[in-house]
Amino acid sequence: MILVLGNTLESNIPVLTRLWKHSSVKGNHWIWTGAIDDGGNKPYGKITINRKTYIVSRLSLCIFLKLKYNDSWLACHNDSLCGYTLCWNPLHLYVGDKSTNTYDSIKKGTHYKSLKFK
């Protein structure tokens, strides 16, 4: 299996096939059921392709928005649509950065520093 991440959705069919193989659908949520990275306070889906590990939600945005997978951005969940960190439906995600993600988690009360004081 090769990671294509090409310019068209059709060129990413092998990757999408692997993603769907380890997912379940709950309503309009695409829930990752494969490997999980739970190093932080929330679990996120991860998949290894060609010996490189990818965060599933970021990979989803790469495929559907034709973005380059790198560390300059994060896949953030739109809280009004989805509260599942394991959801990789691109309609529930938006491109953000560390600052945006931190602000969102503070606003929701799920930031690790705000959890210490509850």
BELHU-V728898 format. One record per backbone hydrogen bond with DSSP energy under -0.5 kcal/mol. CO is the residue of the C=O (numbers start at 1). NH is the residue of the N-H. If there is no record, write none. Layout:
co;nh
CO;NH
CO;NH
This chain:
co;nh
2;4
9;12
10;13
12;16
13;17
14;18
15;19
16;20
17;21
18;22
19;22
20;23
22;33
22;34
24;26
24;31
26;29
29;26
29;31
30;32
30;88
31;24
35;46
36;38
37;44
42;40
44;37
45;56
47;49
47;54
49;52
52;49
54;47
54;56
55;59
56;60
57;61
58;62
59;63
60;64
61;65
62;66
62;67
68;70
70;73
74;76
74;96
76;94
77;79
78;81
78;82
83;85
84;87
86;32
89;92
90;93
92;78
94;76
96;74
97;101
98;102
99;103
100;104
101;105
102;106
103;107
104;108
105;109
105;110
105;111
111;115
112;116
113;117
114;117
115;118
